[in-house]
Every structure is written in structure tokens, then in C-alpha cells.
């Protein structure tokens, strides 16, 4: 069971590939700080660091040399999503209107050398992972024509392959995090072709649902995952650390700590009410799309109590001696729920202003230790060390997590593909209310 991995980053998705029984022969990642972490954890893989446009021939040569005439089983790639994600699209629209960017993000064209390499190696299974927006993202192909990325993938692979792209909610596979990803699978393997022809999907049925109905388990919650760790508080250096590895949080200044302290579970600090007179009827925060389609936060949200005039514990900034409400969305400075999966972990998971990343009860953001659990890394043998013995910064850790897929969820999918490939999963056994609903 051989595989290659492109856009590998620190190799978190590759943990699932390896656990499913694959030998990852070659990996490619452009950034050395990420790839050095991968190389420490996957020492037997031949790691090629560099821009895929420049090293595609080298990846092909090294893969063919290691395959030694045997067919490649799995081609796994996770092209960067900044040009496709919701956050990336907002920034891109602003840059286009300001004349700083062309209408189409070149990062989206990384699928071109990716599929070129896939066509050269002819793997039995092609597995791509990206944000759901990839399904609607166009690129300029080599002929100068505009084409949707998924259509480009299908055309490049040709009629020998069957498959599709599907949006998957990883909480449905036991991940304590609501993280939707576009999983694209194409295959030329006869068993997989027969399966897809009959079922119309390569995705396994959900193992978990919100309420645990129809024979599934209940979604795994934040409480299930992180409760029991030592309490932390971001008010001081003494209260913000523990003796548990990576269970530490950045400090909050006194003003930010005041905002967070007064924020109820599942609410944003932008909606905090008056702590002076107790009035609970102050206008709450909102957001909406402007005439250009860009999501913008309201600028009418009050910072001072509409009853007594006292400053509300809402995010604000000093502008020449006068405090104004800080610009931010309704999900900023927001506490997550203890009894639901976490929202998707991003590269900014250690910032209080990030999307829904405040601890449900304690006055702080998530620790890296908690992020590891929510991302299912605690289920795998993985070390935050580099092959060159340099220190792995917290920034690199956040970036690797934010750019990656939770490995336990991906492993459910890959195990399913392997079961079909080997003829170990019966189609009749899989047909039921859950599976039929996906077809």
C-alpha cells in the first residue's frame, strides 16, 4: 500500500494515511519549517522541500524509483486554500478592487502541477482535501480558458477514473470539531469503480450525529475532550501556565480580560451588557453584506450603556483619549459551547479576537494542549520536533493545525476506501438509512 503526499505541511493528515496502512514514499512541502516537523515524524519518507511548480519532475522521478515498477496506490494532496476560503475571498475581493491583485488567485492554480503529476503516476486512488469553496472556484487552465477546479480534475484524469467531490462534516466522524472540508476521491481500481457505480459515493456513512440517532453515537463535544485539564486564567503569568505540556495560554491585558470575564458561554464580548447598573437591554452586535457582497460588522453597536451611560465590557480601542467600539464580527471574542463540538480550529486559534475560540468558562483562549485534543492529535504518535533539532515555535504549531485536517476523521474515510479496495466491505451491509441518505 504505497502513497505520496503533496502540500504535506507538518504531516497531520498523513498520520491518517499511515495509520490506514500506507507507506508514504515521497512528500512535498514548500515551507521548510513545516516540512522539518514532518521529517521528524516520518523519517522513512523521502521529503522534497520546494515549490511544486519547480520540483514536480523530481517528485515524479523519486516516486517512480521507490515504486520500482509497482503501481502507486494512493495520491494524496491538500493544495493551499487561502485563495478559496471565506477569509481569503474577503481579502482577495478588497485587494482586487484596490488594484493590488488580479481577479484570479494564482494559488488556486497549484492544482495544475498537482494533476499533471497525478496523470504521470496513474495512482489507483486520488484523494484531495480542501475547503468547500473549492467546488465553486474557477482557474485559468493551460489553454487560457476558465474552468471549475473539480471539472478540471475530472477532465485531467479522464474516463479511466470515476469519482466526485463531496463536502464532509468531520464532526460526523467523531471529531470534536465542526470542520467542513471538500473531499475529492477518484479511482481506477475495479472494486472502487463497482462500488461508486452502485452507490454514487466513496464516503463512509456517518458514525456520529448531533443527537446520536439512527444507531450513531452523539457528536463528541468540547466537554468530552478537554474537561479535567488544570484551570488556567490569562490574567497573569502565574495563572496562565500549568505543569501539563503545552497547556499554557497567552496573557490578556486588563481591558481584554475584563471583556472576556464578562462574556457568557456561546456569546460574544460584543454583546456584553452593563456591569454597572445591570441593564440587559443594550443593542447587540450584528453584521451584514454591503453592496459589494463583502461581510461587514455593524458600526452602530453601542459601547456605552443606553440606560446609565457606563462603558460596557465590549471590545474597544482608544482613539486619542476617546474609546470607540473595536471593529469585529459577531464571532470575535466569543466563547465556545462546552456541550457542542468546537468550531474549526484556525491559524489564529490562540487569539481572543479569533472566531469563537474563547474557553467555554475560563477567562482565556484554548491552550495548544486543548487544540491537540480537539484536532484528534492525541490519538496518534506525533511529536512537535524538527528533523534539524531547531525549536518548533508556537506560531508554526498553530499554522500547521489551522492548515490541516483532523487525522481521526480522515482515517475513517481512508479506512473505508481501503476496505472497498480489498473487498472487505459489503455494499449490502452498508445500505441503510444513513448511507442511503448520502447517495
N, C-alpha and C positions, 0 to 999 in steps of 0.2 A: 504494500500500500504506500505508494510514493506521492509526494506533493511538492509544489513550490509555492512560495508566498511572496507577494508583491505589496509594496507600501506597508511594510511589516511593523513599523514603529517599534514599540518595546516588546511586541510579540504576545499581547494578551489574547487576541483571537486565536493565535497559533497554539495556545495551551489546549484549546478545544480540539484542534486538528490533531495534535499529538496524542491527546487522551483517547481519541477515537481510533487510534491505531496507525496513524500515518507517520511515515518517516519524511520529514521536511528536508529535502535535499539542498535547496538553494533559497535564499531570501534576498530581497532588495528593499532598501530604505534609503532615502536621500539624506536624512539628518543623522550625523554620527552620534550625537548624544542619546538619541533613542535607540539606534542600532546597537550601540555598545551594551545597552541593557539586554537587548535580545540575545546578543552573542554570549553573554554570561550565562543566560538561562537555556540557550540552545547551542551548546558548544560543538555539536557534531554537524550542524548545518553550515554550509558554505555561504557566508554572508557577503554580499556585494553592496557596498555603500556608494550611492551616487544617483544622479538624475536618470530616471528610467529612459528618457529620450537618448541619453548618451551611452547607457550600459546595456541596452536591450540585447545587443549581439553577444555580449559577454555572458549575460544570464542564460541565453539560449545555448551557447557553447558549453557552459559549465553544467547545465541541466542535462544536456544530451550525453556528456561524458559520464556523469554519475548514473544516468539511466542505463547506459551501456546496452542499448538496443531494446530495452523493456519499455512498454507504453507507460506514459505518465498517467497516474490515476486521477489526481486532483490538482486543479489550477485554482489557487485561492488569491483573491486580490481585493483590496479595500482602498480605492482611489480617494484622495483628499476630497472633503465635502464642503470646504469653505465657500466655494463658488456656487454651491447648491443649497446650503442650509438656509433656514429662515433668517438667522442672524446675518449670514453672509450676503443674502439677497438684499436686505435693507441697506447695508453699507455699500453694496455694489450699485444700487439704484442712485444713491446720493452721489457716488463718485462719477457715475455716467453723466448725470445731469450737470455736474460741475466741470465736466470735460477732462477729468483725470483718468478715466478708464474707458476702454472700448465697450460696446454694447454686450459683448460676449466674453466671459471669463476664460482665459487660457487654461486655467487649472482644470476646467471641465474636459479639456481635450486630452488629458492624461489617459483617457480610455482608449485613445488611438494606438499608442505603442503597447498598451496592455492587451488589446485584442489582436494586434499584429503578432505578439509573442504567443498568445493562445493558439492562433491559427498555425504557427510554425510547429508548436509542440503537440498539437492534437491530443489534449488530455481527454480522458473518458468523462470527467466531470469538470465543469466550470462553475465556480462558486464566487459570486461577487457580493459585497456588502457595502451599503451606503445609506444616506438619508432618504426618506420617502420622496423628497423633491427631485431626486434623480429621474424618476419616472416621467417627469414633465420637462426635463432640462434638454434644450437643443444644443448641438455643437455644429461646427463647420467641419465637414469631412475633407478628405484629401482632394476631392473634386471641387471644393468650394461651395458645396450645397449644404443647406441647413437640414439637419436630421435629428430626431429624438434619440437620446443615448441608448435606450433599450432597443429601439428599432435598428440602430447601428450595430449593437451587439449581435442581434439575431441575424442580420444580413452578413456580417463578417464570418460568423460560424457556419452559415449555410444550412442546407436542408438535412445534412447528416445529423444535426443536433436538434433536440426538442427541449422545450422548457419555457419558462416565463419568469417575470419579476413579480414578487408579492410583498406587500407591506406586512410585517410581523410585529406584534406587540410582545416584547420579551418578558413582561410580567406573566404572560400566558404559559411560559415555560419555567416558572419557578424562580425567576429573577426578582429580587425585592426592589425593583426599579421599573417605572413605566418608561420604556425606551423603544420607540418605534423605529424600525430600520427596513430598508428595502433589500430583500434577499433575492438575488437573481441566480437561478440554477438552470443550466443547460447540460444535456448529456447525450452521448452517442452510444452508451452502454445498452445492450439489448434488454436487460432486465429493467433498467430505469426507463427506457423508451416504452416498454409494455405498460409499466406502472403509470407513467404520465398519460399515455393514450387512454387508459381506463379511468383514471382518477382526475386528470386535469391539473394536478398539483404535485409538487415534491415535498411540500411542508407536512410535518407530522401534526396530528391533532393536538389541541391544547392539553397540557397536563394540569393547568390551573385556570380558574376563572375568578372573577371578582367575588362571587359569593359561594364558590365551591359547589356548583350544581352539576347535575348530569354525570356523576361519577368522577368529577375532577376535584382536586384539592383547592382550598381557598388561596387567593393571591398571598404571597409572602409579604409581610408588612415591615415597616421600619422598626416597629417594636420587636417583632420576631428576630430581627437581625442585629440590632445594636444595644438593646436593653441589657443592663447588667455591667456595662463598662463603667469605670470610675467617672464621677461627675466632674465636669470642668466648667469654668467661668472665665470669660475673656476680659475680666476687669483688671487682672494683674498677672504678673509673671509667675506668681506662686500658685494661682488657681487655674492657670491655663495649661498646665502640664500634668502628666501622670507618669507612673513607672511602667506603663504598658507601651511597647514600641509603637511609634507613630501616632499615639493617642495624645495629641497636643493640638492647640489651636492658636491662631494669631490673635494678638490683643486688639481690643476695641478701645478707642479713646472714650472719654467720659460722656461725650454727647451721643456717640453711636451706641454706647452701652445703654444709655437712657432710652433711646428709641427701641432697642431690641428688648430690653427688660419689660417694657410696657406693651409688647406685641403678643396677642393671644395666638394659640395654636391655629394653624390654617389661615392666618390673616397676615396682611402686610402692615409694616410700620406706617405706611402712608395713610392707613385708615384708623390709626390710634386716636382715641378720644381724650377728653380733658382729664388730667390727673389733679387739677386744682379744684374745680367745682364739681367734677363728676358728671358733667353733661355728656350724654351719649349720642346726641343728635347732630354732631358736626358732619358736614358733607364729606363723603368718602371719595377715594381716588377713582379715576376712570381713564380709559384710553380708547382711541378710535383711529380710523384711517383717514388721512387727509385726501385732497383732491388728486394727489399723485399716487394714491394707494399705499403710502407709507404709514405704518402704525406709529402714532404719536401719543404720548401721555398728555392728559389734560393739564392746562396751566391755570385752571380756576380752582383747584383744590386748596382749601384754606389751611394756613399754618397756625393761625390763632383762633382760639375758641370763639365760636359765634355767639356764645352766651356771656362769658366773663372776660374775654379778651386775652387770657393767658396763652402762652406759646404751647402748642400741642407737641407731644413727643413724636414728631414726624420728621423724616429726613429733610434737612435744610442746610443751607450754605450761607456763610457770611459774605455779604456784598457791600463793602465799605461801611461797616458798622450796622448794617441792617440785614436781618436774616430773611431769606426767601426760601420757599419750598424747593428742594432739590428736584431736578428733572429725573424722572424714573418711571418705570412701568409698574403696573399693579402687582406683578410677581416679584418685584425687588424688595429686599428686606422682609421677606415673607417666611414664616415658619412652616415647615412641612408637617404633615399629619403623622402621628405615631401609628395609626391604625390603617394606613394605606401604604402601597409601595412608594418609594421616593420618586421624585421627578428625575428626569435624565441627568446624570452627572455630566458637567461640562468642564472645560479647562479652567473655569473661574470658580470652581466649587469651594474654594477657601475664602471667597469674598462675600461679605454680608450683603452686598448690593446685588449679588448674582441671583439668578432665577430660582426662587423657592428653596434656598439652601440653609436657612436657619434651623438649628436643632428644634425639635418639637416643644421642648420645655426649658432647656438650659440656655443661658444667655451667651450664645456663641454660634459659630458655623460648625459644620461637620469636621471632625478630625480626619486625617488621612487613614487612620486605622478603621474608622467607620466607613469611609469611602471604599476601602478594600473589601469589606464585608458586603456592602450594598452592590458592589460590582462583581461579586462572587469570586474574588481572587483568593479568599481564604480557603476555597475548596481545592486549590492547586498548589503544587510545589513551585514557588516563584520567589525570587529574591530581588530586591531593589539594589542591585550592584552592577557595576560596569566591568566589561572584559579588560579594560585598561586600568582598573583599580582606582579610577577617579571617583570622586563623590557624586552621587546622584542627587541633584537638587530637588527640593520640593516642587519647584516650578516644572521641572521635567516630569515628575511623577503626575502632577495634575494634568499636564498636556497629554501624556500617554493614556491616562484614564479617559479624559474627555474625548480623545480621538478614537477610542477603541470600542469594541463590542463586548458585553459581558460574556465571558467564556462559557459559563454553565448553560446559558441559553443557546449559544451557538452549538454546543456539544449535543444538545437534544436533536438539532437539525442534522448535524453531520452523522451522528449515530443512526439516525433514521435512513439517511442516504446509503450508508454502509450496509444496513440491514436489507434494503432493497437490492443493492448491488450483489450481495451474497445470496439472495433468495431466502433470507431468514425471516422476512416479514410477509405474512399472507395478506393479500388485498381484502379477502372476505373478513378477516379478523379485524381489519382497520375500519371497515364500513360501519358507521353508526351515526347517531345524531350529530356528534361533534365533527366527525370527519366529513360527513355529507354536507354540512353547512359551509365547508370551505370550497367545495368543488364547484 
